[in-house]
Amino acid sequence: MSQLFEPLTLRQLTLSNRIAVSPMCQYSAQDGLANDWHLVHLGSRAVGGAGLVIVEATAIAPEGRISAEDLGIWNDEQVEPLRRITRFIESQGAVAGVQLAHAGRKASTWAPWLGKHGSVPISEGGWTPVAPSAIAFDPQHTAPIALSEEQMATIKHQFVRGAERALAAGFKVAEVHAAHGYLLHQFLSPLSNQRRDQYGTCFENRIRFLLEVTEAVRTVWPQELPLFVRLSATDWVEDGWNPDETVELARRLKALGVDLIDVSSGGTAVNAEIPVGPGYQTQFAERVRKEAGVASGTVGMITEPVQAEHILRTGQADLILLARELLRDPYWPLHAADELGGQPVPWPAQYLRAAQRGTPKRKAYGQV
């Protein structure tokens, strides 16, 4: 059997394969409430054969949303619409996961297809963001308010309550979002964290808030269920957060009960020069897996089944997270099983007639 289609067991939860839907913001909610778009978007990827479907960055507080159209998990009213989605995902043999998030200084932005950059003015429904330090992401973003320790304690509690609501909504995997330049990553990076208290200056202090949040979430997340943390392995900027720090942080997170590090990169610096290309981030997931001794997931320009299979067979990661490729093809896992040959991945009964006729080979992305 292909390793891509081998089960992955984390604690007492087993994923049917190593393919996960990476969290992808849809900018389609109102008041944080999931709706039919989210059901169809996420449900179709479960129908398509992914073993794990992770819901987009889901804000633990209204002011933690990237945009006013983000999903939320800050009140009980938001639980039932999410439960509807998790029920469907599970009915298709997949596991439902949620990414608990706070955008920090990158909050209160426009939905991307509006063609506007930067912060939404308060007069047009925006709000003033918060961050470790009062440093704007770029000149188009509103300068954030530096958080007090009392406000940080509130945010930590909001992460905990978000995890409790996620459990009530039927999620089996929770992921703490500490990547892509959002709040918890902002504490990690010296580019965005210039505090002079116990949460700033040195490595030990900059990682403190993430460790506190993670430990608090782990106390309410059931011991039999896995907890992930998403990290940006590097800021891709000199004197920014770096891969060595990521490895050491991963060791600390493992000791707190984190089961998998979801490894991405970038997001803190607008001037970062990122060498984007096929598999450009797998090197970081491999270091975390081998040097920190914790399971890792990788994402970024992974488009072909043989590419994903190679990553697993060479020990670079334990889980393949797909984003844009699953937007282009929700049924990528089913097609990958066919392409790799002989994989026991069941097509939905409603689609069996098409499957039994044989599926055409996928064209490589970009091939005409």
C-alpha positions as CSV (number, residue, x, y, z in Angstrom):
1,M,0.0,0.0,0.0
2,S,1.1,3.5,-0.7
3,Q,2.1,5.4,2.5
4,L,-0.2,8.2,1.5
5,F,-3.2,5.9,2.2
6,E,-1.9,4.3,5.3
7,P,-3.9,5.2,8.5
8,L,-2.4,7.7,10.9
9,T,-3.1,7.2,14.6
10,L,-2.6,10.1,17.0
11,R,-3.6,9.2,20.6
12,Q,-6.9,7.3,20.3
13,L,-7.9,8.9,17.0
14,T,-7.1,7.2,13.6
15,L,-7.2,9.1,10.3
16,S,-8.0,6.8,7.4
17,N,-5.2,8.3,5.3
18,R,-2.4,10.9,5.4
19,I,-4.3,13.6,3.4
20,A,-5.6,16.6,5.2
21,V,-7.6,19.6,4.0
22,S,-5.5,22.6,5.2
23,P,-7.5,25.5,6.8
24,M,-8.5,27.9,4.1
25,C,-10.4,31.1,4.9
26,Q,-13.6,31.5,2.9
27,Y,-14.6,35.0,4.0
28,S,-18.2,34.0,3.8
29,A,-19.6,34.0,7.3
30,Q,-21.9,36.6,9.0
31,D,-21.4,37.2,12.7
32,G,-19.0,34.2,12.7
33,L,-21.8,31.7,11.8
34,A,-21.1,28.8,9.5
35,N,-23.6,28.5,6.6
36,D,-24.4,26.4,3.5
37,W,-21.3,27.6,1.7
38,H,-19.1,26.1,4.5
39,L,-21.1,22.9,4.6
40,V,-20.7,22.4,0.8
41,H,-17.1,23.5,0.7
42,L,-15.9,21.4,3.5
43,G,-18.3,18.5,2.9
44,S,-17.2,18.1,-0.7
45,R,-13.6,17.6,0.4
46,A,-14.8,14.9,2.8
47,V,-16.7,13.2,0.0
48,G,-13.5,13.5,-2.0
49,G,-11.6,11.2,0.3
50,A,-9.5,13.4,2.6
51,G,-8.8,11.7,5.9
52,L,-8.9,15.0,7.9
53,V,-10.8,18.1,7.1
54,I,-9.7,21.2,9.1
55,V,-12.0,24.1,9.1
56,E,-10.6,27.6,8.3
57,A,-9.1,29.9,10.9
58,T,-11.9,30.2,13.4
59,A,-11.8,33.3,15.6
60,I,-11.9,32.9,19.4
61,A,-13.0,36.5,19.7
62,P,-14.8,39.0,17.4
63,E,-11.7,41.3,17.3
64,G,-9.6,38.2,16.4
65,R,-11.1,37.8,13.0
66,I,-8.9,38.4,9.9
67,S,-12.0,39.9,8.3
68,A,-15.6,40.6,9.4
69,E,-16.6,37.6,7.3
70,D,-14.5,35.0,9.2
71,L,-15.9,32.0,11.0
72,G,-16.1,32.4,14.8
73,I,-16.3,30.2,17.9
74,W,-16.7,32.9,20.5
75,N,-20.3,32.3,21.5
76,D,-22.6,29.3,21.9
77,E,-24.8,30.3,19.0
78,Q,-22.0,29.4,16.6
79,V,-21.8,25.8,17.9
80,E,-24.8,24.2,16.1
81,P,-24.0,25.4,12.6
82,L,-20.5,23.9,13.1
83,R,-22.0,20.7,14.5
84,R,-24.0,20.3,11.3
85,I,-20.7,20.4,9.3
86,T,-18.9,18.0,11.6
87,R,-21.7,15.5,11.4
88,F,-21.6,15.5,7.6
89,I,-17.8,15.2,7.5
90,E,-17.8,12.2,9.8
91,S,-20.6,10.6,7.8
92,Q,-18.2,10.5,4.9
93,G,-15.5,8.7,6.9
94,A,-13.3,11.7,7.5
95,V,-12.3,13.4,10.7
96,A,-13.3,17.1,11.4
97,G,-10.7,19.5,12.8
98,V,-10.8,23.1,13.7
99,Q,-8.1,25.8,13.7
100,L,-8.5,28.1,16.8
101,A,-7.2,31.5,15.8
102,H,-6.7,35.2,16.7
103,A,-5.4,37.5,13.9
104,G,-3.7,40.1,16.2
105,R,-2.4,43.0,14.2
106,K,-3.6,41.5,10.9
107,A,-7.2,41.6,12.0
108,S,-9.9,43.9,10.5
109,T,-9.0,43.5,6.8
110,W,-11.0,43.3,3.6
111,A,-12.1,40.1,2.0
112,P,-9.4,39.5,-0.6
113,W,-11.6,39.6,-3.7
114,L,-12.7,43.2,-3.0
115,G,-9.3,44.3,-4.3
116,K,-8.5,46.5,-1.2
117,H,-5.4,46.2,0.9
118,G,-4.9,47.0,4.6
119,S,-7.3,47.6,7.4
120,V,-11.0,48.3,7.2
121,P,-11.8,51.8,8.6
122,I,-13.9,51.8,11.7
123,S,-16.4,54.0,9.8
124,E,-16.9,51.0,7.4
125,G,-17.2,48.3,10.1
126,G,-13.6,47.7,11.0
127,W,-12.0,47.8,14.5
128,T,-8.6,48.6,16.1
129,P,-6.5,45.4,16.3
130,V,-4.3,44.3,19.2
131,A,-0.8,42.8,19.2
132,P,2.2,42.2,21.4
133,S,3.6,45.6,20.4
134,A,2.1,48.7,18.8
135,I,3.7,47.9,15.4
136,A,1.6,47.9,12.3
137,F,2.0,45.1,9.8
138,D,2.6,47.6,7.0
139,P,1.6,51.2,6.3
140,Q,-1.8,50.2,5.0
141,H,-2.7,48.4,8.3
142,T,-3.9,50.2,11.4
143,A,-1.3,50.4,14.2
144,P,-2.4,47.9,16.8
145,I,-2.8,48.5,20.5
146,A,-0.2,46.7,22.6
147,L,-1.8,44.1,24.8
148,S,-1.6,44.3,28.6
149,E,-1.0,41.1,30.6
150,E,-4.6,41.3,31.8
151,Q,-5.8,41.4,28.1
152,M,-3.5,38.5,27.3
153,A,-5.1,36.5,30.2
154,T,-8.5,37.2,28.6
155,I,-7.3,36.0,25.2
156,K,-5.9,32.8,26.8
157,H,-9.3,32.2,28.3
158,Q,-11.0,32.8,25.0
159,F,-8.8,30.1,23.4
160,V,-9.9,27.7,26.1
161,R,-13.6,28.5,25.7
162,G,-13.1,28.2,21.9
163,A,-11.7,24.7,22.4
164,E,-14.6,23.7,24.7
165,R,-17.1,24.9,22.1
166,A,-15.2,23.1,19.4
167,L,-15.6,19.9,21.3
168,A,-19.3,20.5,21.7
169,A,-19.5,21.1,18.0
170,G,-18.1,17.6,17.3
171,F,-14.5,18.4,16.3
172,K,-12.0,15.6,17.0
173,V,-8.8,17.6,16.2
174,A,-8.0,21.1,17.5
175,E,-5.2,23.2,16.1
176,V,-3.8,26.3,17.7
177,H,-2.8,28.8,15.0
178,A,0.6,30.2,15.7
179,A,1.7,30.9,12.1
180,H,1.3,33.2,9.2
181,G,1.9,36.4,11.1
182,Y,-1.2,36.1,13.3
183,L,-1.3,36.9,17.0
184,L,0.6,33.9,18.5
185,H,3.2,34.1,15.8
186,Q,3.5,37.8,16.4
187,F,4.6,37.0,20.0
188,L,7.2,34.5,18.7
189,S,8.9,36.8,16.1
190,P,11.3,39.6,17.2
191,L,10.0,41.5,14.1
192,S,6.6,42.0,15.7
193,N,7.4,41.5,19.4
194,Q,9.4,44.3,21.0
195,R,8.0,44.0,24.5
196,R,10.3,44.5,27.5
197,D,8.4,42.4,30.0
198,Q,8.3,38.6,30.6
199,Y,6.7,38.1,27.1
200,G,9.4,39.8,25.1
201,T,13.2,40.3,24.4
202,C,14.6,36.7,24.5
203,F,13.5,33.4,23.0
204,E,12.3,32.1,26.3
205,N,10.0,35.1,26.8
206,R,8.8,35.3,23.2
207,I,7.5,31.7,23.3
208,R,5.9,32.0,26.7
209,F,2.4,33.1,25.7
210,L,2.0,30.4,23.1
211,L,3.1,27.8,25.6
212,E,0.6,29.2,28.1
213,V,-2.2,29.1,25.6
214,T,-1.3,25.6,24.4
215,E,-1.1,24.3,28.0
216,A,-4.5,25.8,28.8
217,V,-6.1,24.4,25.7
218,R,-4.6,20.9,26.4
219,T,-6.2,20.9,29.8
220,V,-9.7,21.1,28.4
221,W,-9.1,19.1,25.2
222,P,-9.8,15.4,25.9
223,Q,-6.7,13.3,26.5
224,E,-7.8,10.8,23.9
225,L,-7.9,13.4,21.1
226,P,-5.0,15.0,19.4
227,L,-3.9,18.6,19.6
228,F,-2.0,20.3,16.7
229,V,-0.1,23.6,16.6
230,R,0.6,25.4,13.3
231,L,3.9,27.2,13.2
232,S,5.7,29.3,10.6
233,A,9.1,27.7,10.6
234,T,10.8,30.9,9.4
235,D,9.9,34.6,8.7
236,W,12.2,34.4,5.7
237,V,13.8,37.6,7.0
238,E,17.2,38.1,8.6
239,D,16.9,38.5,12.4
240,G,13.3,37.1,12.3
241,W,11.9,33.9,13.7
242,N,14.0,31.0,12.3
243,P,14.0,27.2,11.9
244,D,16.3,26.5,14.8
245,E,13.9,28.3,17.1
246,T,11.0,26.3,15.6
247,V,12.7,23.0,16.4
248,E,13.3,24.0,20.0
249,L,9.7,25.3,20.4
250,A,8.4,22.1,18.9
251,R,10.2,20.2,21.6
252,R,8.5,22.3,24.3
253,L,5.1,21.9,22.7
254,K,5.5,18.1,22.5
255,A,6.2,18.2,26.3
256,L,2.9,20.0,26.8
257,G,1.0,17.3,25.0
258,V,1.0,18.5,21.4
259,D,0.7,15.6,19.0
260,L,1.6,17.1,15.6
261,I,3.3,20.3,14.4
262,D,1.7,21.7,11.2
263,V,4.7,23.4,9.6
264,S,4.3,26.3,7.3
265,S,6.3,29.5,6.9
266,G,6.2,33.3,6.5
267,G,3.5,35.8,7.1
268,T,5.1,38.3,9.5
269,A,7.2,40.5,7.2
270,V,5.9,42.1,4.0
271,N,9.5,42.3,2.7
272,A,10.1,38.6,3.0
273,E,11.6,36.9,-0.1
274,I,10.2,33.4,-0.2
275,P,11.6,30.9,-2.6
276,V,8.3,29.4,-3.6
277,G,8.4,26.1,-5.5
278,P,7.2,22.5,-5.3
279,G,7.7,21.2,-1.7
280,Y,9.6,24.4,-0.6
281,Q,8.5,24.0,3.0
282,T,9.0,20.2,3.5
283,Q,12.6,20.7,4.8
284,F,11.2,22.5,7.9
285,A,8.7,19.7,8.6
286,E,11.5,17.2,8.3
287,R,13.6,19.0,10.8
288,V,10.8,19.2,13.3
289,R,10.0,15.5,12.9
290,K,13.5,14.3,13.2
291,E,15.1,16.8,15.6
292,A,12.1,17.5,17.9
293,G,10.8,13.9,17.8
294,V,7.2,14.9,17.2
295,A,4.9,14.1,14.3
296,S,4.8,16.8,11.6
297,G,2.6,17.9,8.8
298,T,3.7,19.8,5.7
299,V,2.0,22.1,3.2
300,G,2.9,24.3,0.3
301,M,3.0,23.6,-3.5
302,I,2.2,19.9,-3.1
303,T,0.2,19.0,-6.2
304,E,1.0,15.5,-7.4
305,P,0.4,12.1,-5.7
306,V,3.9,10.9,-6.4
307,Q,5.3,14.0,-4.8
308,A,3.1,13.5,-1.7
309,E,4.1,9.8,-1.6
310,H,7.8,10.8,-1.8
311,I,7.5,13.2,1.1
312,L,6.1,10.4,3.3
313,R,8.5,7.7,2.2
314,T,11.6,9.8,2.8
315,G,10.5,10.7,6.3
316,Q,9.9,14.4,5.7
317,A,6.4,14.5,7.3
318,D,3.6,12.3,8.7
319,L,0.7,14.2,7.2
320,I,0.2,16.0,3.9
321,L,-1.9,19.1,4.1
322,L,-3.3,20.3,0.8
323,A,-4.9,23.7,0.2
324,R,-5.1,25.2,-3.3
325,E,-4.8,21.8,-5.0
326,L,-8.0,20.8,-3.2
327,L,-9.7,23.9,-4.3
328,R,-8.9,23.0,-7.9
329,D,-9.8,19.3,-7.3
330,P,-11.9,18.4,-4.3
331,Y,-11.6,14.7,-5.3
332,W,-7.8,14.7,-5.4
333,P,-7.5,11.9,-2.9
334,L,-9.8,9.6,-5.0
335,H,-7.8,10.4,-8.1
336,A,-4.5,10.0,-6.2
337,A,-5.6,6.5,-5.1
338,D,-6.3,5.6,-8.7
339,E,-3.0,7.0,-9.9
340,L,-0.9,5.3,-7.3
341,G,-2.7,2.1,-7.9
342,G,-4.6,-0.5,-5.9
343,Q,-5.5,1.8,-3.0
344,P,-8.6,0.7,-0.9
345,V,-10.2,4.2,-1.0
346,P,-14.0,3.8,-1.4
347,W,-15.8,6.1,-3.7
348,P,-19.2,7.4,-2.4
349,A,-21.9,4.9,-3.3
350,Q,-23.6,7.7,-5.2
351,Y,-20.6,8.0,-7.5
352,L,-19.8,4.3,-7.9
353,R,-21.0,4.1,-11.5
354,A,-18.5,6.6,-12.6
355,A,-15.7,4.9,-10.6
356,Q,-16.5,1.5,-12.0
357,R,-16.1,2.7,-15.5
358,G,-12.5,3.8,-14.7
359,T,-11.3,7.3,-14.0
360,P,-9.1,9.1,-16.5
361,K,-5.6,9.9,-15.4
362,R,-5.2,13.3,-13.9
363,K,-3.1,15.8,-15.8
364,A,-0.2,17.3,-13.9
365,Y,-1.0,20.8,-12.6
366,G,-0.1,23.2,-15.4
367,Q,-0.1,20.5,-18.1
368,V,-2.3,21.2,-21.1
